[in-house]
């Protein structure tokens, strides 16, 4: 990545886990009873841990040419959803394929891609209401693991009120580095983002 894009990407990526940590802090303030204290503190701790790892990895790795290796995408998505479900309990997060999803990619890149896209879906729902649904499904076809993220919120774009579209640009750059593809389809009922991750080692000409 160019240095200026890397700087902007780093700042943007820090914002996402920081927002999760702040959401848990706000939930703690709203609760009269503190029986969930450890639950929220664990998620805050994980968000801060993710920030530290992200900074370290982004400063030491060239993300435009990440080496791909076999990973289980299901575990990455499940970890992200666990944190998001706790931070936004008013939104329903449905993962239809909670079984192993082997593919080829870079763990940090894929974690950043799906964290950004799911957070975008959360923000799209928050534009119109405090409740909604985000559904994630996956299937295999033509050498790709196809993961669809559907939300019931307003379509988000580069002029969305809660951001500048940098997250989507980061996702596409990271996807290109591991031979993956990202596309989006908008409708009156929300948006569907399709992430296609290779099921074999990508080759770059």
C-alpha positions in Angstrom: 0.0 0.0 0.0 1.2 3.6 -0.5 2.3 5.2 2.7 -0.6 7.7 2.8 -3.2 5.0 2.2 -1.6 2.8 4.9 -1.8 5.7 7.4 -5.4 6.3 6.6 -6.2 2.6 6.7 -4.5 2.2 10.1 -6.5 5.1 11.5 -9.7 3.7 10.1 -9.1 0.2 11.4 -8.4 1.4 14.9 -11.8 3.1 14.9 -13.8 -0.1 14.5 -12.6 -2.0 17.6 -12.6 1.3 19.5 -16.3 1.7 18.6 -17.0 -1.8 19.9 -15.2 -1.0 23.2 -17.1 2.3 23.6 -20.4 0.4 22.9 -19.7 -1.9 25.8 -18.8 1.0 28.1 -22.1 2.6 27.3 -24.0 -0.6 28.0 -22.2 -0.9 31.3 -23.4 2.6 32.2 -27.0 1.8 31.3 -27.2 -1.3 33.4 -28.3 -1.0 37.0 -27.0 -4.3 38.0 -23.3 -5.3 37.5 -23.7 -9.0 37.0 -22.5 -8.6 33.4 -19.4 -6.6 34.3 -17.0 -9.4 33.4 -18.8 -10.1 30.2 -18.4 -6.5 29.0 -14.9 -6.1 30.3 -13.8 -9.3 28.4 -15.1 -7.8 25.1 -13.5 -4.4 25.9 -10.2 -6.2 26.5 -10.5 -8.2 23.3 -11.2 -5.0 21.3 -8.1 -3.3 22.7 -6.1 -6.5 22.1 -7.3 -6.4 18.4 -6.1 -2.8 18.1 -2.6 -3.7 19.4 -2.4 -6.6 17.0 -3.7 -4.6 14.1 -1.2 -1.8 14.6 1.7 -4.3 14.9 0.6 -6.3 11.8 -0.1 -3.3 9.6 3.2 -1.7 10.4 5.1 -4.9 9.6 3.2 -6.2 6.6 2.7 -5.0 3.0 -1.0 -5.8 2.7 -1.1 -5.3 -1.1 0.8 -8.6 -1.5 -0.1 -10.8 1.5 0.9 -14.5 1.3 -2.2 -16.6 1.3 -2.6 -19.8 3.3 -5.4 -22.2 4.2 -7.6 -20.9 7.1 -11.0 -21.6 8.5 -13.1 -18.5 7.7 -16.0 -19.7 9.9 -13.9 -19.2 13.1 -13.0 -15.6 12.1 -16.7 -14.6 11.3 -17.9 -16.3 14.5 -15.4 -14.3 16.6 -16.4 -11.0 15.0 -20.1 -11.8 15.4 -19.7 -12.7 19.1 -18.2 -9.2 19.8 -20.8 -7.4 17.7 -23.8 -9.2 19.1 -22.7 -8.2 22.6 -22.1 -4.6 21.6 -25.3 -4.2 19.6 -27.9 -6.4 21.2 -30.8 -4.7 19.5 -29.6 -6.0 16.1 -30.0 -9.7 15.1 -26.9 -11.3 13.7 -27.6 -14.5 11.9 -24.8 -16.8 10.6 -26.3 -19.6 8.5 -23.1 -21.6 8.1 -21.5 -22.2 11.5 -19.4 -25.1 10.2 -15.8 -25.2 8.9 -15.3 -23.0 5.9 -11.8 -23.7 4.5 -10.4 -21.2 2.1 -7.1 -19.5 1.2 -6.3 -16.0 2.4 -4.5 -14.0 5.1 -6.1 -14.1 8.5 -5.5 -10.4 9.4 -6.7 -9.3 6.0 -9.9 -11.4 6.2 -10.6 -10.3 9.7 -10.3 -6.7 8.7 -12.5 -7.2 5.6 -15.3 -8.9 7.4 -15.1 -6.6 10.5 -15.4 -3.6 8.2 -18.3 -5.0 6.1 -20.3 -6.1 9.1 -19.7 -2.8 10.8 -20.9 -1.0 7.6 -24.1 -3.1 7.8 -24.6 -2.1 11.5 -24.2 1.6 10.5 -26.7 1.2 7.6 -29.3 -0.2 10.1 -28.6 2.5 12.6 -29.4 5.2 10.0 -33.1 4.2 9.9 -33.7 2.5 13.3 -32.0 0.9 16.3 -33.1 -2.7 15.3 -32.6 -4.8 12.2 -31.1 -8.0 11.0 -27.7 -8.9 9.4 -27.6 -12.3 7.8 -24.4 -14.0 6.7 -24.5 -17.1 4.4 -21.8 -19.0 2.5 -21.4 -21.5 -0.3 -18.8 -22.8 -2.7 -18.8 -22.3 -6.4 -16.2 -22.2 -9.3 -13.2 -22.2 -7.0 -14.4 -19.6 -4.6 -16.0 -19.5 -1.1 -18.8 -17.0 -1.6 -19.9 -15.2 1.6 -23.0 -13.0 1.4 -23.6 -10.3 4.0 -27.2 -9.0 3.9 -28.6 -6.2 6.0 -32.0 -4.6 6.4 -30.7 -1.0 6.6 -30.2 1.8 4.2 -27.7 1.3 1.4 -24.3 2.7 2.4 -21.9 4.3 0.1 -19.0 6.8 0.0 -21.4 9.6 1.2 -22.9 7.6 4.1 -23.5 9.8 7.1 -21.3 7.8 9.5 -18.2 7.5 7.3 -16.3 8.4 4.2 -16.2 5.1 2.4 -12.6 4.4 3.3 -13.5 1.1 4.9 -14.8 -0.3 1.6 -11.7 1.0 -0.2 -9.6 -0.8 2.4 -11.6 -4.0 2.0 -11.1 -4.0 -1.8 -7.4 -3.3 -1.5 -7.0 -6.1 1.0 -9.1 -8.5 -1.1 -7.0 -7.8 -4.1 -3.9 -8.7 -2.1 -5.2 -12.3 -1.5 -6.9 -12.8 -4.8 -10.4 -12.3 -3.4 -13.3 -10.2 -4.8 -15.9 -7.9 -3.3 -19.2 -6.7 -5.0 -22.4 -5.2 -3.7 -26.1 -5.2 -4.7 -28.4 -2.5 -3.3 -32.2 -2.7 -3.0 -35.1 -1.1 -1.2 -34.8 -3.7 1.5 -31.1 -3.2 2.2 -27.8 -4.2 0.8 -26.1 -7.5 0.0 -22.3 -7.6 -0.1 -20.6 -10.6 -1.7 -17.1 -11.6 -0.7 -15.5 -14.3 -2.9 -12.4 -15.9 -1.3 -10.3 -18.5 -3.2 -10.4 -22.1 -2.2 -6.9 -22.7 -3.5 -3.6 -20.7 -3.5 -4.1 -17.6 -5.6 -1.5 -17.0 -8.4 -0.7 -13.4 -9.4 0.6 -12.7 -12.9 
